[in-house]
Amino acid sequence: MLEVTIKTSKENMDVNMIHRFLTEDSYWAKDISFELVDHSLAHSFCIGAFVTGKQIGFGRVITDYYTFGWFADFFCIT
């Protein structure tokens, strides 16, 4: 069984992989710019799933850290 590690914070995310998935494979963010993805991650609570150091999943929460949270851009690569 593979061990999945969960990490938080933009600094732990593979922003290039996230951008590649969003711009090429998602229906909701086709052709989104790297700059927009990078900036949106900087202002969100980021969560990533990793197997042997490689990021295989991602999601972010847009939140005020008090009463509101919106789940966005969740995906897993198989």
C-alpha positions as a Markdown table, in Angstrom:
| # | Residue | x | y | z |
|---|---|---|---|---|
| 1 | Met | 0.0 | 0.0 | 0.0 |
| 2 | Leu | 1.3 | 3.5 | -0.9 |
| 3 | Glu | 1.8 | 6.0 | 1.9 |
| 4 | Val | 0.1 | 9.3 | 1.2 |
| 5 | Thr | 1.4 | 12.4 | 2.9 |
| 6 | Ile | -0.8 | 15.5 | 3.3 |
| 7 | Lys | 0.9 | 18.9 | 3.3 |
| 8 | Thr | -0.5 | 22.4 | 3.6 |
| 9 | Ser | 0.8 | 25.8 | 2.6 |
| 10 | Lys | 1.6 | 27.1 | -0.9 |
| 11 | Glu | 5.4 | 26.6 | -0.2 |
| 12 | Asn | 4.9 | 22.8 | -0.2 |
| 13 | Met | 2.9 | 22.7 | -3.4 |
| 14 | Asp | 4.2 | 21.9 | -6.9 |
| 15 | Val | 2.8 | 25.0 | -8.5 |
| 16 | Asn | 4.0 | 24.0 | -12.0 |
| 17 | Met | 2.1 | 20.7 | -11.7 |
| 18 | Ile | -1.0 | 22.4 | -10.4 |
| 19 | His | -0.9 | 24.9 | -13.3 |
| 20 | Arg | -0.4 | 22.2 | -15.9 |
| 21 | Phe | -3.4 | 20.3 | -14.6 |
| 22 | Leu | -5.7 | 23.3 | -14.4 |
| 23 | Thr | -4.8 | 24.7 | -17.8 |
| 24 | Glu | -4.7 | 21.3 | -19.7 |
| 25 | Asp | -7.0 | 18.9 | -17.9 |
| 26 | Ser | -9.6 | 20.8 | -16.0 |
| 27 | Tyr | -12.8 | 22.1 | -17.6 |
| 28 | Trp | -13.1 | 25.1 | -15.3 |
| 29 | Ala | -9.7 | 26.7 | -15.8 |
| 30 | Lys | -8.6 | 25.9 | -19.4 |
| 31 | Asp | -5.7 | 28.1 | -20.5 |
| 32 | Ile | -5.5 | 29.9 | -17.2 |
| 33 | Ser | -2.2 | 31.8 | -16.8 |
| 34 | Phe | 0.6 | 30.7 | -14.5 |
| 35 | Glu | 0.6 | 34.1 | -12.8 |
| 36 | Leu | -3.1 | 33.8 | -12.0 |
| 37 | Val | -2.7 | 30.3 | -10.5 |
| 38 | Asp | 0.3 | 31.4 | -8.5 |
| 39 | His | -1.4 | 34.5 | -7.1 |
| 40 | Ser | -4.6 | 32.5 | -6.3 |
| 41 | Leu | -2.6 | 30.0 | -4.3 |
| 42 | Ala | -0.8 | 32.7 | -2.4 |
| 43 | His | -4.2 | 33.9 | -1.1 |
| 44 | Ser | -5.8 | 30.5 | -0.3 |
| 45 | Phe | -5.4 | 27.6 | 2.2 |
| 46 | Cys | -3.6 | 25.0 | 0.1 |
| 47 | Ile | -3.7 | 21.2 | 0.7 |
| 48 | Gly | -1.7 | 18.7 | -1.3 |
| 49 | Ala | -1.4 | 14.9 | -1.4 |
| 50 | Phe | 2.0 | 13.4 | -2.0 |
| 51 | Val | 3.3 | 9.9 | -2.7 |
| 52 | Thr | 7.1 | 9.3 | -2.5 |
| 53 | Gly | 7.6 | 13.1 | -2.7 |
| 54 | Lys | 5.5 | 13.6 | -5.8 |
| 55 | Gln | 2.3 | 15.6 | -5.7 |
| 56 | Ile | -0.7 | 13.6 | -6.8 |
| 57 | Gly | -3.6 | 15.7 | -5.4 |
| 58 | Phe | -4.4 | 19.3 | -4.7 |
| 59 | Gly | -7.2 | 21.5 | -3.3 |
| 60 | Arg | -7.5 | 24.9 | -1.9 |
| 61 | Val | -9.9 | 26.7 | 0.4 |
| 62 | Ile | -10.7 | 30.4 | -0.1 |
| 63 | Thr | -11.4 | 31.5 | 3.4 |
| 64 | Asp | -11.5 | 34.4 | 5.9 |
| 65 | Tyr | -10.3 | 31.8 | 8.5 |
| 66 | Tyr | -13.3 | 32.6 | 10.7 |
| 67 | Thr | -16.8 | 32.0 | 9.3 |
| 68 | Phe | -16.4 | 31.3 | 5.5 |
| 69 | Gly | -14.6 | 28.7 | 3.4 |
| 70 | Trp | -15.1 | 27.8 | -0.3 |
| 71 | Phe | -13.5 | 24.6 | -1.7 |
| 72 | Ala | -11.9 | 25.1 | -5.1 |
| 73 | Asp | -9.7 | 23.4 | -7.6 |
| 74 | Phe | -9.7 | 20.0 | -5.9 |
| 75 | Phe | -8.3 | 17.2 | -8.1 |
| 76 | Cys | -6.3 | 14.0 | -7.9 |
| 77 | Ile | -4.0 | 12.5 | -10.6 |
| 78 | Thr | -4.1 | 8.7 | -10.9 |
